[in-house]
Amino acid sequence: MKHIVFLTILFVVTVFSYEKNISVQLSWKHQFEYAGFYAAIEKGYYKDVGLEVTLKEISFGGKSEVKSVLDGESTYGIGYSGIVKDYLQGKPIVFVANIFKQSPVVIITQVDIKSPADLKGKIFMDSKNALTHTSTKAMLNSYKLDENSFIDVAPSYKIDEFVNKEVDAFTAFITNQPYLLDKVGYEYNVLIPEKYGAEVYDENIFTSLKELKDNPQRVKAFKEATIKGWKYALTHQDEIIKLIQEKYNTQKKSYETLKYEAQKIKSLILESIYPIGSIDEIRVRRIAESFIELEGLKNTKALKFDEFIFDENDIKILTKEEKYLKEKKVIKVCIDPDWMPFEAFDSSGKHIGMSASFFEEFAKKINTKIKIIKTSSWNETLEFAKSRKCDLLSLAMETPSRREYMNFTTPYLSIPLVVATKPDVTYISDITQLKDKKVGIVEGYALTEVLKNKYPYIDIVTVKDIDVGLQDVVNGKLFGFVDSVATISYKFQTRFTGELKISGKFEDKWELGVGVRNDDKVLFDIFQHTVDKLTQEQKQSMLNKWMSIKIQKVTDYKYLIEIAIAFVLFVLVSLFWMRKVSQANKKTKESLENFEYLFNNSIGAIGMFQDMKCVDINEEGVKLFGYKNKAEAIGVSIIEFVAPHHIELAKEKMQQNKVGAYEIDSIKRDGTIFPTLLQGEYKEIDGILTRISTCIDLTNVKEDEKALILAKQKAEDATKQKSEFLANMSHEIRTPMNGIIGMGHILQNTDIDDEQKKYLNIINTSAKNLLKIINNILDISKIEAGKFEIDMQDFNLFDMLENLKDTTEFRTVEKGLVFEMNYDENMPHHLHGDDS
């Protein structure tokens, strides 16, 4: 028992060998902005990893967060994007984790100030801070605004001066001041830096390079516990708000204020899109470039991500792996030679496509040369893998047969599977519609096995390659061809434009990872770690790069006009005017201002999304989706505008560069689901890939459709009732008429003179004609029901004419007229037809 106790104590000492007491320098006073840290302290997450954490509020007039950390007064700090600038200027800091994917710093203005250009000459409270903060500075600089452009007023951190119209604008946090203004019912406008191309990170956790070198495990433990705290705080907001009010409420904020702040902060974190704490190297590079451009930084330090960005999953090459790669020298990789946009060989034999981009990154990570082995087909690629002529398959899907010679990493691409057909084929909503149809797929593809087993009723035919399969569909040899949405879309753009279309999708997907020869465990471990290192943002960036339709680049304002035209017919005159502006080389800024008018006065909702979050939305959009103002919608994920049952449909559409209008259920801020017509397109604006979505409310249309269906049903019911009435009336009339005809026949057999017989014949003939009229009335009902049939039979034409004369002549005699009927005696007497 003593030995067990000793080992347990030794284990604890080994795990928590670092100093437990650390401090964190906050960038402001206590509020929900630091909820994750409070949760980690109170729920024991820090304690679980052997840490005692002290949080330090900002000290006005004291040291900056970076200086506090570098001087050793604090172990960790919370900073804005300015930490990137500090690193570029040579300060030894490490970026540990990012919490806010969008900055909360905005500029609030009076309602008549619609764009940054309108700020010139205005009274601007705390403009110096706006010109210091990364995001607002970038926005103001884009309009050539500096400290001389405004009348600066020192900040009071209150809204009174603004409400009293003593100032025209002030620097604010989207998480705080809008709530106070809404509470007093004061109207305002918000200038969002991201709308004007500013790209920042906020709530950034950093430490010193010394801390990382001395205590890497402590950095890892602190990061993981903090992220755990944030996850708890976001899902237990009321509990954390109560905690803040009890222990951390130095600003004496009310429950309502903290609740508003919590909701806005959740929208800035975008947890449904990005993992909490994740850092995108591409965005950090853009932030660095922005600093260099905005501030004219010179002699800056090169941005080395492996030094600046902390990542506990970073590849740590162990001695045996380092020795392995050193001896290996070259890793041989086989690819699919014709599978764009995923991968292919170009005309010069160069490896191109998504996998080429990924493997460039992989080669850098493992610092080893990668050689691409040339093959002529996918089948040959598989044969090379079996015979060990290549070590890896760049993009491959795991199957039972392939596991015999390959191991597979976790998939790093997941792409929907679709079927391409001729344009005249209707949409395939159910895969069973492909029953007994000939559907092609490239020979050797992993999904061939899957589809044949899962859909035995489809006649699956293997073809040599994609081009052959699609051409067979064009020529009518195949009904359809199956491949990924990316590949088929690429082929439509490059070769089969207008000849084919995507008519349906499978629930199956291409789950693509790296295939590694199964006799090399070390190589597999290296590439599994490398794939794990990829962030979702990196994957999405690669997809966007290769799946976007390449179009001729035009100036931003032309594109914006195109969007406005789609919704506002009455701006045709403005379109002509703006074309004249283009011809006269008006400045881009003026064009943007003109667009803003059209944008905000459109009769349809228009939203702009970058990295899946809303960066701008017009007034109609704010109204349609039930937000109080534009500021409340900014930062909301594009997915949060879509009804839950249509999220997968929306994600599928967003993978396409441009989609035509389609119906989808949307959701308002209050949870109301309503039908809409949606259209979207990716466009590069100021170097940032932006999703432009336009939306029309179909609620009234759907209600009109229901009304039309109801009216149609009522009309059909009325017609049915009419037909039933006619049938009943005809039956009632036919009964006495049959009696008249019967009695006429009886009278004809009695002793009557010739004249009486003549009149009796007229009565009988008229009665029979009346029966025919009754039958014709019934025929009308049959015609309406689509059941009328012509009654073909033999009849005597002259008898029919004589009957007509008998029933008509007496009326002409009564009026003193003579009725004569003349016809050619040589006419045929007997005809075949419907005599009615």
C-alpha positions in Angstrom: 0.0 0.0 0.0 2.9 2.4 0.8 4.4 1.7 -2.6 1.1 2.6 -4.3 0.9 5.9 -2.4 4.5 6.8 -3.3 3.9 6.2 -7.0 0.7 8.3 -7.0 2.6 11.2 -5.5 5.4 10.8 -8.0 2.9 10.9 -10.8 1.3 14.1 -9.6 4.7 15.8 -9.3 5.6 14.7 -12.8 2.5 16.1 -14.4 2.4 19.4 -12.6 6.2 20.1 -12.4 5.7 23.8 -13.3 5.0 26.7 -11.0 1.3 26.8 -10.3 0.8 30.5 -9.6 0.3 32.6 -12.8 -1.4 35.9 -13.6 -3.3 37.3 -16.6 -3.3 40.9 -17.6 -6.7 41.9 -18.9 -7.2 44.5 -21.5 -10.2 46.2 -19.7 -12.2 46.0 -16.5 -14.1 42.9 -15.5 -17.1 42.1 -17.7 -18.5 39.2 -19.7 -15.6 39.7 -22.1 -13.6 37.5 -19.8 -16.3 35.0 -18.9 -14.2 32.0 -20.0 -11.5 32.9 -17.5 -14.0 33.3 -14.7 -15.6 29.9 -15.5 -12.2 28.2 -15.6 -11.4 29.5 -12.2 -14.8 28.8 -10.5 -15.4 25.4 -12.1 -11.9 24.2 -11.2 -10.5 23.8 -14.7 -7.3 25.6 -13.9 -7.0 23.8 -10.6 -7.4 20.4 -12.5 -4.2 21.2 -14.4 -2.3 22.5 -11.4 -2.8 26.2 -11.9 -3.8 29.1 -9.6 -4.8 32.0 -11.8 -5.0 35.7 -10.8 -6.8 38.1 -13.2 -5.6 41.7 -13.3 -7.8 44.5 -14.5 -6.4 47.3 -16.7 -4.5 50.0 -14.9 -5.2 53.3 -16.8 -1.9 55.1 -17.3 0.1 52.0 -16.5 2.0 49.6 -18.6 0.5 48.0 -21.7 -0.5 44.3 -21.7 2.6 43.4 -23.8 5.0 45.3 -21.6 3.5 43.8 -18.4 4.1 40.3 -19.7 7.6 41.0 -21.1 8.6 42.6 -17.8 7.5 39.5 -15.9 4.7 41.3 -14.0 2.1 39.1 -15.7 2.5 35.6 -17.1 -0.1 36.0 -19.8 -2.0 38.9 -21.4 -5.1 39.6 -23.4 -4.5 41.8 -26.4 -6.0 43.1 -29.6 -4.5 42.5 -33.1 -1.7 44.9 -32.1 0.2 41.9 -30.7 1.0 41.0 -34.3 2.6 44.4 -34.8 4.5 43.9 -31.5 5.9 40.6 -32.9 6.8 42.2 -36.2 8.8 44.9 -34.3 10.8 42.2 -32.6 9.1 41.8 -29.3 9.5 38.2 -28.1 5.9 37.2 -27.6 3.9 34.1 -28.6 0.3 34.1 -29.8 -1.4 31.3 -27.7 -5.1 31.4 -28.6 -7.7 33.6 -30.2 -11.2 33.9 -28.8 -13.1 36.6 -30.8 -13.1 36.1 -34.6 -14.3 39.6 -35.1 -13.4 42.8 -33.2 -16.1 44.3 -31.0 -14.7 47.8 -31.6 -16.9 50.0 -33.8 -17.7 53.6 -34.4 -21.2 54.7 -33.4 -22.6 57.8 -35.3 -25.6 60.0 -35.5 -28.1 58.6 -38.0 -27.2 61.1 -40.8 -23.6 59.8 -40.9 -23.8 56.8 -43.2 -20.2 56.1 -44.1 -16.7 57.0 -42.8 -16.5 59.8 -45.4 -19.2 61.6 -43.5 -17.1 61.9 -40.4 -14.9 64.6 -41.9 -15.2 67.8 -39.9 -17.4 66.1 -37.3 -17.0 66.1 -33.5 -15.6 62.7 -32.8 -15.2 61.5 -29.2 -12.2 59.3 -28.6 -11.0 59.6 -32.2 -7.5 59.0 -31.1 -8.4 55.5 -29.9 -10.1 54.9 -33.2 -6.9 55.9 -35.0 -4.9 53.5 -32.8 -7.1 50.4 -32.9 -6.2 48.2 -35.8 -9.7 47.7 -37.3 -11.1 51.2 -37.0 -7.8 52.7 -38.1 -7.9 50.5 -41.3 -11.4 51.7 -42.0 -10.6 55.4 -41.5 -7.4 55.2 -43.5 -9.3 53.8 -46.5 -11.0 57.1 -46.6 -7.8 59.1 -46.0 -9.0 60.3 -42.6 -6.4 61.1 -39.9 -6.3 63.1 -36.7 -6.7 66.4 -38.6 -10.0 65.2 -40.1 -12.1 65.5 -36.9 -12.7 67.6 -33.9 -11.5 65.3 -31.2 -13.2 65.1 -27.7 -11.7 63.2 -24.8 -13.7 60.1 -23.9 -16.2 60.1 -21.0 -17.2 56.4 -21.5 -20.8 57.5 -21.3 -23.5 58.1 -23.9 -24.9 61.3 -22.6 -22.9 63.6 -24.8 -24.0 61.6 -27.9 -27.7 61.5 -26.9 -27.6 65.3 -26.3 -26.0 65.7 -29.8 -22.9 67.3 -28.3 -20.8 64.8 -30.3 -21.4 63.3 -33.8 -19.5 60.0 -33.3 -17.6 58.0 -30.7 -15.5 54.8 -30.5 -17.5 52.0 -28.8 -17.8 48.3 -28.2 -20.6 46.6 -30.1 -21.1 44.5 -26.9 -22.0 47.5 -24.7 -23.0 50.9 -25.9 -25.6 49.8 -28.4 -27.6 48.3 -25.5 -27.5 51.6 -23.6 -28.7 53.5 -26.7 -31.5 51.0 -27.4 -32.5 51.2 -23.8 -33.2 55.0 -24.0 -34.7 54.6 -27.5 -32.1 56.7 -29.3 -31.5 56.0 -33.0 -28.0 55.7 -34.2 -25.8 54.2 -37.0 -22.9 51.8 -36.6 -19.8 51.8 -38.8 -18.4 48.2 -38.8 -14.7 48.1 -39.7 -15.0 44.6 -41.3 -17.5 46.0 -43.8 -14.7 48.1 -45.1 -12.2 45.3 -45.5 -10.5 45.5 -42.0 -9.4 42.0 -40.9 -8.6 41.5 -37.3 -8.6 39.1 -34.4 -9.6 40.2 -30.9 -9.4 38.8 -27.3 -6.0 37.3 -28.1 -4.2 35.3 -25.4 -0.4 35.7 -25.6 2.6 35.1 -23.5 6.4 35.6 -23.7 8.8 33.5 -25.7 10.6 32.8 -22.4 7.4 31.4 -20.8 7.0 29.0 -23.8 10.6 27.8 -23.7 10.6 27.4 -19.9 7.1 26.0 -19.4 5.6 24.6 -22.6 3.4 22.2 -20.7 2.1 25.1 -18.6 1.2 27.1 -21.7 -0.6 24.0 -23.1 -2.5 23.4 -19.8 -3.5 27.1 -19.5 -4.8 27.3 -23.1 -6.8 24.1 -22.8 -8.3 25.0 -19.4 -9.2 28.5 -20.7 -10.9 27.1 -23.8 -12.8 24.7 -21.6 -13.9 27.6 -19.5 -15.2 29.5 -22.6 -17.2 26.5 -23.7 -18.8 26.3 -20.3 -19.5 30.1 -20.2 -21.2 30.2 -23.5 -23.6 27.4 -22.6 -24.2 28.6 -19.0 -24.6 32.4 -19.6 -27.0 33.1 -16.7 -24.8 31.2 -14.2 -21.7 33.2 -15.3 -23.6 36.5 -15.2 -24.6 35.8 -11.7 -21.0 34.9 -10.9 -19.8 38.2 -12.3 -22.3 40.1 -10.3 -21.2 38.4 -7.1 -17.4 38.4 -7.5 -16.2 40.4 -10.5 -18.7 43.3 -11.1 -16.3 46.2 -10.6 -18.3 48.2 -13.2 -21.6 47.5 -11.4 -23.4 46.3 -14.6 -27.0 45.1 -14.5 -28.1 41.6 -15.4 -29.7 43.0 -18.6 -26.5 44.7 -19.7 -24.4 41.6 -19.1 -26.9 39.4 -20.9 -26.8 41.7 -23.9 -23.0 41.6 -23.8 -23.0 37.8 -23.5 -25.2 37.4 -26.6 -23.1 39.8 -28.7 -19.9 38.1 -27.6 -21.2 34.7 -28.6 -21.8 36.1 -32.1 -18.2 37.4 -32.2 -16.8 34.0 -31.2 -18.6 32.1 -34.0 -18.2 28.8 -32.1 -20.4 27.0 -34.7 -17.9 27.7 -37.4 -14.5 27.9 -35.8 -13.1 26.0 -32.8 -12.7 28.2 -29.8 -9.0 29.3 -29.5 -8.1 28.4 -33.1 -5.8 30.7 -35.1 -5.8 30.9 -38.9 -2.3 31.6 -40.2 -3.7 33.1 -43.4 -5.6 35.7 -41.4 -2.6 36.5 -39.2 -0.6 37.1 -42.3 -3.2 39.5 -43.6 -3.2 41.3 -40.3 0.6 41.6 -40.5 0.4 42.9 -44.1 -2.2 45.4 -43.0 0.1 46.8 -40.2 3.0 47.1 -42.6 0.9 49.0 -45.1 -1.0 51.2 -42.6 1.9 52.2 -40.4 4.7 52.0 -42.9 6.6 49.6 -40.7 10.2 49.2 -41.8 12.9 46.6 -40.9 10.2 44.4 -39.5 10.8 40.8 -38.4 9.8 38.1 -40.8 6.6 36.4 -39.8 7.5 32.9 -38.7 4.3 31.0 -37.7 6.1 28.1 -36.0 7.7 30.7 -33.7 4.9 33.2 -33.2 1.8 30.9 -33.0 1.7 28.3 -30.3 0.2 25.0 -31.3 0.3 22.0 -28.9 -0.5 19.7 -31.9 2.5 21.0 -33.9 4.6 18.2 -35.4 7.3 17.3 -32.9 9.6 15.0 -34.9 10.9 12.4 -32.5 14.4 11.0 -32.8 13.3 7.9 -34.7 11.0 10.0 -37.0 13.8 12.5 -37.6 16.2 9.7 -38.4 13.6 8.1 -40.6 13.0 11.2 -42.7 16.7 11.9 -43.0 17.3 8.4 -44.4 14.2 8.5 -46.5 15.2 11.8 -48.2 12.4 11.6 -50.7 8.7 10.6 -50.3 7.1 9.3 -53.5 3.5 10.3 -54.0 1.0 9.0 -56.6 -2.0 11.1 -57.7 -5.1 10.8 -59.9 -3.7 12.2 -63.3 -7.1 13.7 -64.3 -9.3 14.6 -61.4 -9.6 18.4 -61.3 -10.0 20.5 -59.3 -8.7 17.9 -56.8 -5.5 17.0 -58.7 -4.1 16.4 -62.2 -1.0 16.7 -64.3 -1.0 19.8 -66.6 0.4 19.8 -70.1 3.9 20.1 -68.8 3.5 17.2 -66.4 3.3 19.5 -63.3 1.1 18.4 -60.3 -1.8 20.9 -60.0 -5.0 21.1 -58.0 -6.1 21.0 -54.4 -3.8 18.2 -53.4 -0.8 20.1 -54.9 -1.6 23.0 -52.6 -2.0 20.7 -49.6 1.2 18.7 -50.2 3.2 21.9 -50.6 2.2 22.7 -47.0 2.9 19.1 -45.9 6.4 19.2 -47.4 7.2 22.4 -45.5 5.9 20.8 -42.2 8.0 17.7 -42.4 10.9 19.4 -44.1 11.3 16.6 -46.6 11.2 16.5 -50.4 8.1 15.0 -52.0 8.3 13.5 -55.5 5.2 13.1 -57.6 5.2 9.9 -59.6 3.7 10.1 -63.1 0.9 7.8 -64.0 -1.5 7.8 -66.9 -4.7 6.7 -65.2 -6.3 6.2 -61.7 -6.1 2.4 -62.2 -2.4 2.7 -62.9 -2.0 4.8 -59.8 -3.6 2.1 -57.7 -1.3 -0.5 -59.3 1.7 1.6 -58.4 0.5 1.8 -54.8 0.1 -2.0 -54.6 3.5 -2.6 -56.0 5.1 0.0 -53.7 6.3 2.2 -56.5 4.8 5.1 -54.5 4.6 5.6 -50.7 1.5 7.7 -50.6 -1.8 8.4 -52.4 -2.4 12.1 -52.1 -6.2 11.9 -52.0 -7.9 8.5 -51.4 -10.9 7.0 -49.8 -10.7 4.0 -47.6 -12.2 0.7 -48.8 -11.9 -2.9 -47.6 -9.9 -3.9 -50.7 -7.5 -0.9 -50.4 -6.8 -1.7 -46.7 -4.9 -4.7 -47.9 -2.1 -2.6 -49.0 -2.7 1.0 -47.6 -3.5 2.7 -44.3 -5.5 5.9 -44.4 -5.3 9.1 -42.4 -8.3 10.9 -41.1 -10.1 12.5 -44.2 -9.1 16.1 -44.7 -11.7 16.7 -47.5 -15.4 15.8 -47.5 -17.1 16.5 -50.8 -20.8 15.8 -51.8 -21.4 13.2 -54.5 -23.7 14.3 -57.4 -25.0 12.9 -60.7 -24.7 14.7 -64.0 -27.3 14.2 -66.8 -28.5 15.9 -70.0 -30.3 19.3 -69.4 -33.7 17.9 -70.2 -33.7 15.5 -67.3 -35.9 16.6 -64.4 -34.5 17.0 -60.9 -33.7 13.7 -59.3 -35.2 14.1 -55.8 -34.9 10.4 -54.9 -32.1 8.1 -56.0 -34.6 5.3 -56.7 -35.4 7.3 -59.8 -32.1 6.0 -61.2 -33.5 2.4 -61.1 -32.3 0.4 -64.1 -30.6 3.5 -65.5 -27.0 3.3 -66.8 -24.9 5.5 -64.6 -21.1 5.9 -65.1 -18.3 6.2 -62.6 -14.5 6.1 -63.1 -13.0 2.6 -62.9 -11.2 2.0 -59.7 -12.9 4.7 -57.6 -13.6 3.7 -54.0 -17.2 4.7 -54.2 -17.8 2.1 -57.0 -17.8 -0.6 -54.4 -20.0 1.4 -52.0 -22.6 2.4 -54.6 -22.9 -1.1 -56.1 -23.5 -2.5 -52.7 -25.9 0.2 -51.5 -27.8 0.8 -54.8 -28.0 -2.6 -56.5 -30.9 -1.5 -58.6 -28.7 1.1 -60.5 -26.9 -0.2 -63.6 -23.4 1.2 -62.6 -20.9 1.2 -65.5 -17.2 1.9 -65.1 -15.4 4.2 -67.5 -11.8 5.1 -68.2 -11.9 8.6 -66.9 -14.2 11.6 -66.2 -14.1 13.0 -69.7 -15.1 9.7 -71.2 -18.0 9.3 -68.7 -19.4 12.8 -69.3 -19.0 12.5 -73.1 -20.9 9.2 -72.9 -23.8 11.0 -71.2 -23.7 13.7 -73.9 -23.8 11.0 -76.6 -26.6 9.1 -74.9 -24.6 6.0 -74.0 -25.1 6.7 -70.3 -28.1 8.2 -68.5 -25.8 9.9 -66.0 -22.3 10.1 -64.5 -21.4 10.2 -60.8 -18.5 12.2 -59.3 -17.9 14.9 -56.7 -19.7 18.2 -57.1 -16.3 19.9 -57.4 -15.1 17.8 -60.2 -18.3 17.9 -62.3 -18.6 21.6 -61.8 -15.0 22.1 -62.9 -15.7 20.0 -66.1 -18.8 22.0 -66.8 -16.8 25.2 -66.7 -13.9 23.9 -68.8 -15.4 21.6 -71.4 -19.1 20.7 -71.1 -20.6 24.1 -70.8 -24.3 24.0 -71.5 -24.3 20.3 -72.5 -25.0 18.8 -69.1 -26.3 19.7 -65.7 -26.3 18.4 -62.1 -29.7 16.8 -61.6 -29.4 15.2 -58.2 -27.2 14.3 -55.3 -26.4 11.2 -53.2 -26.3 11.1 -49.4 -22.8 9.6 -49.8 -19.7 11.8 -49.9 -16.1 11.5 -50.9 -14.2 11.2 -47.6 -10.6 11.8 -48.8 -7.5 11.4 -46.7 -3.8 10.4 -47.4 -3.3 6.8 -48.3 0.0 5.5 -46.8 1.6 2.1 -47.6 0.6 -0.2 -44.8 4.1 -1.6 -44.3 5.4 1.8 -43.0 4.0 2.7 -39.6 6.4 5.6 -39.0 5.4 7.3 -42.3 1.7 6.9 -41.4 2.2 8.5 -38.0 4.0 11.4 -39.5 1.2 12.1 -42.0 -1.6 11.5 -39.5 -0.1 14.2 -37.4 0.3 16.5 -40.4 -3.3 16.1 -41.4 -4.4 16.7 -37.8 -2.5 20.0 -37.9 -4.7 21.3 -40.7 -7.3 23.8 -39.5 -10.8 24.0 -40.8 -10.0 27.5 -42.1 -7.1 26.2 -44.1 -9.2 23.5 -45.6 -12.0 25.9 -46.5 -9.4 28.3 -48.0 -8.1 25.6 -50.3 -11.7 24.6 -51.3 -12.6 28.2 -52.1 -9.4 28.7 -54.1 -10.1 25.7 -56.4 -13.9 25.5 -56.4 -14.5 29.2 -57.3 -15.5 30.0 -60.8 -12.8 32.1 -62.4 -14.3 35.3 -63.8 -12.8 38.5 -65.1 -12.0 40.9 -62.3 -13.9 44.2 -62.4 -14.0 47.1 -60.1 -16.0 46.7 -56.9 -18.7 49.3 -57.8 -19.6 47.5 -61.1 -20.2 44.3 -59.2 -22.3 46.1 -56.6 -24.4 47.7 -59.3 -25.1 44.2 -60.7 -26.4 43.1 -57.3 -28.5 46.2 -57.0 -30.1 45.6 -60.5 -31.2 42.2 -59.5 -33.5 43.7 -56.9 -34.2 47.3 -57.9 -35.7 47.8 -61.3 -36.2 51.5 -60.8 -32.4 52.1 -60.6 -31.9 51.6 -64.3 -31.3 55.4 -64.6 -28.8 55.2 -61.8 -27.0 52.3 -63.7 -26.7 54.5 -66.7 -25.3 57.3 -64.6 -22.8 55.0 -62.9 -21.6 53.8 -66.2 -20.9 57.4 -67.1 -19.1 57.7 -63.8 -16.9 54.7 -64.8 -16.2 56.3 -68.2 -15.2 59.5 -66.5 -12.9 57.6 -64.1 -14.7 58.7 -60.9 -13.0 57.5 -57.7 -13.9 54.1 -56.3 -15.0 55.7 -53.1 -17.7 57.7 -54.8 -19.0 54.6 -56.5 -19.1 52.8 -53.1 -21.1 55.6 -51.6 -23.6 55.5 -54.6 -23.9 51.7 -54.1 -24.6 52.1 -50.4 -27.7 54.2 -51.2 -28.9 51.5 -53.6 -27.9 48.7 -51.2 -29.8 50.3 -48.3 -32.8 51.1 -50.4 -33.2 47.8 -52.2 -36.6 46.1 -52.1 -34.9 42.8 -51.3 -32.6 41.7 -48.5 -28.9 41.7 -49.3 -26.2 40.4 -47.0 -22.4 40.1 -47.3 -20.6 37.4 -45.5 -16.8 36.8 -45.0 -15.5 33.7 -43.3 -19.2 32.7 -42.9 -20.1 35.7 -40.7 -22.2 38.7 -41.7 -20.1 41.8 -42.3 -22.9 43.9 -43.8 -26.6 43.7 -44.4 -29.0 46.3 -45.9 -32.0 47.8 -44.1 -34.5 45.5 -45.8 -32.4 42.5 -44.5 -32.5 43.9 -40.9 -36.2 44.4 -41.1 -36.9 41.0 -42.8 -34.9 38.9 -40.3 -36.2 40.9 -37.2 -33.1 42.6 -36.0 -33.3 45.9 -34.1 -30.6 47.4 -36.3 -27.7 46.5 -38.5 -25.2 46.3 -35.6 -27.2 43.5 -34.1 -26.9 41.4 -37.3 -23.2 42.0 -37.9 -21.1 39.0 -36.9 -24.0 36.6 -37.0 -23.2 33.3 -38.8 -24.8 32.9 -42.2 -26.1 29.5 -40.9 -28.1 31.4 -38.2 -30.2 32.9 -41.0 -31.3 29.5 -42.2 -34.0 27.2 -40.7 -32.5 24.2 -39.0 -34.0 21.6 -41.4 -32.4 23.4 -44.4 -28.9 24.0 -43.0 -27.4 21.1 -45.0 -29.0 22.5 -48.2 -27.6 25.9 -47.5 -24.1 24.4 -46.8 -24.3 22.5 -50.1 -25.2 25.6 -52.0 -22.4 27.7 -50.4 -19.8 25.3 -51.7 -20.8 26.5 -55.2 -19.3 29.7 -56.4 -22.6 30.9 -57.9 -26.1 29.5 -57.6 -29.3 30.5 -59.2 -32.4 31.3 -57.2 -33.7 28.5 -55.1 -36.4 28.2 -52.4 -35.3 27.7 -48.8 -36.8 28.2 -45.3 -35.1 31.0 -43.4 -35.4 31.9 -39.7 -35.9 35.3 -38.0 -34.1 36.4 -34.9 -37.2 35.5 -32.8 -37.2 31.9 -34.2 -40.0 32.4 -36.8 -39.4 30.2 -39.8 -40.6 31.6 -43.2 -40.2 30.7 -46.9 -37.7 32.7 -49.0 -36.1 32.8 -52.5 -32.3 32.8 -52.1 -29.5 33.5 -54.5 -25.8 33.6 -53.7 -22.4 34.2 -55.3 -18.8 34.5 -54.2 -17.0 37.7 -55.1 -13.5 39.0 -54.2 -13.9 42.4 -52.6 -10.8 44.2 -51.6 -8.9 41.0 -51.7 -11.3 39.1 -49.4 -13.6 36.4 -50.7 -17.1 37.5 -49.9 -20.4 35.7 -50.2 -23.1 37.9 -51.5 -26.6 36.6 -50.7 -29.9 38.1 -51.9 -33.2 37.1 -50.3 -36.8 37.7 -51.1 -39.6 36.8 -48.6 -42.1 34.3 -50.2 -44.6 34.4 -47.3 -47.2 36.4 -49.3 -46.5 34.3 -52.4 -47.1 31.1 -50.5 -50.2 32.4 -49.0 -51.5 33.4 -52.4 -50.6 29.9 -53.7 -52.7 28.4 -50.8 -55.5 30.8 -51.7 -55.4 29.8 -55.4 -55.4 26.1 -54.4 -58.4 26.7 -52.1 -60.2 28.7 -54.8 -59.5 25.9 -57.4 -60.8 23.3 -54.9 -64.0 25.4 -54.4 -64.5 25.8 -58.1 -64.1 22.1 -58.6 -66.6 21.4 -55.8 -69.0 23.9 -57.4 -68.7 22.2 -60.8 -69.2 18.8 -59.2 -72.3 20.1 -57.4 -73.6 21.5 -60.7 -73.0 18.3 -62.5 -74.8 16.4 -59.8 -77.7 18.9 -59.9 -78.0 18.5 -63.7 -77.9 14.7 -63.5 -80.7 14.7 -60.9 -82.8 17.2 -62.8 -82.3 15.3 -66.1 -83.4 12.1 -64.3 -86.5 13.9 -62.9 -87.4 15.2 -66.4 -86.7 12.0 -68.2 -89.2 10.0 -66.1 -92.4 12.0 -67.2 -91.0 12.3 -70.8 -90.8 8.6 -71.1 -94.4 8.5 -69.9 -95.4 11.0 -72.7 -93.6 8.9 -75.3 -95.2 5.7 -74.0 -98.7 7.1 -74.1 -98.0 8.5 -77.6 -97.2 5.0 -78.8 -100.5 3.7 -77.2 -102.5 6.4 -78.9 -101.0 5.6 -82.3 -102.6 2.1 -81.9 -106.1 3.5 -81.3 -108.7 4.6 -83.8 -107.6 8.1 -84.8 -107.7 9.9 -88.2 -104.7 10.8 -90.3 -104.4 14.4 -89.1 -104.4 13.2 -85.5 -101.7 10.7 -86.3 -99.7 13.5 -87.8 -99.9 15.5 -84.6 -99.2 12.5 -82.5 -96.0 11.8 -84.5 -94.9 15.4 -83.9 -95.5 14.9 -80.2 -93.4 11.7 -80.2 -90.6 13.3 -82.2 -90.5 16.4 -80.0 -90.5 14.3 -76.9 -87.6 12.2 -78.3 -85.7 15.5 -79.2 -86.3 16.7 -75.6 -84.8 13.5 -74.3 -81.8 14.1 -76.5 -81.5 17.7 -75.1 -81.5 16.2 -71.6 -78.8 13.7 -72.6 -76.8 16.6 -74.1 -77.0 18.4 -70.8 -75.5 15.3 -69.2 -72.8 15.3 -71.9 -71.8 18.8 -70.8 -70.9 17.4 -67.4 -69.0 14.6 -69.1 -67.1 17.1 -71.2 -66.1 19.0 -68.1 -64.9 15.8 -66.5 -63.0 14.8 -69.6 -65.1 11.6 -70.0 -67.3 12.6 -73.1 -67.4 10.1 -75.9 -69.0 10.4 -79.4 -71.8 7.9 -79.9 -71.2 6.6 -83.4 -74.1 4.7 -85.0 -76.0 4.3 -88.3 -78.9 6.7 -89.0 -81.2 7.9 -91.8 -80.4 11.4 -92.8 -83.8 12.0 -94.4 -85.7 10.7 -91.4 -83.7 13.1 -89.2 -84.5 16.0 -91.5 -88.2 15.1 -91.5 -88.3 14.9 -87.7 -86.7 18.4 -87.6 -89.4 19.7 -90.0 -92.2 18.2 -87.9 -91.0 19.7 -84.7 -90.4 23.1 -86.2 -93.1 23.7 -88.9 -96.0 24.4 -86.5 -94.2 27.3 -85.0 -93.7 29.0 -88.4 -97.4 28.4 -89.4 -98.5 30.1 -86.2 -96.5 33.2 -87.3 -98.0 33.1 -90.9 -94.7 31.8 -92.4 -94.1 28.9 -94.8 -91.6 26.3 -93.8 -89.9 24.5 -96.7 -87.0 22.1 -96.7 -85.1 21.5 -99.9 -82.4 18.9 -100.4 -80.9 16.9 -103.2 -82.7 13.5 -103.6 -79.4 12.0 -104.7 -77.8 12.6 -101.4 -77.0 9.4 -99.5 -79.8 8.3 -97.1 -77.8 6.3 -94.6 -74.9 7.8 -92.7 -72.6 6.7 -89.8 -72.0 9.2 -87.0 -73.5 10.9 -83.9 -77.0 12.2 -84.9 -77.4 14.2 -81.8 
